[in-house]
Amino acid sequence: MTFEPGQQLDPQSYAVTRGDLVRYAGASGDFNPIHWSDRVAAAVGLPGVIAHGMYTLALAGRALTTWVDDPARVISFGARFTKPVVVPDDDTGADVEVAGVVTSVEDGVATIDLTVTSAGQKVLGMSKATVRC
């Protein structure tokens, strides 16, 4: 894919269910009960069970690799966790939306700013990637 400054990348949307959180916990070894227990999440002041921050970041990375077609083109990628993704205990879960815009292209390297939201709230801040064109 060729990138041009100002180019809007096709938004990507991912559903996150409690089942996804269980599978991620098993894969990552992060069994913190705020990711599966409503009671514990409420006890620590959270609005409900929340997705693992690294899982949310991984979804943004999934969108990025969809846009660039080849993960080997990714030079750098990072973000800050700003708000949790609250995942209800139902069959629908929560949606995480990832949008991207190419902010610059220099010397064969594109910089992409990502906007990652859930329930209308920005859940990752300073989300940026550089990729080979």
Secondary structure, DSSP 8 states (H G I E B T S, - for coil): ----TT-EEEEEEEEE-HHHHHHHHHHH----GGGT-HHHHHHTT-SS-B--HHHHHHHHHHHHHHHHS-GGGEEEEEEEE-S--B--SSSS-EEEEEEEEEEEEETTEEEEEEEEEETTEEEEEEEEEEEE-
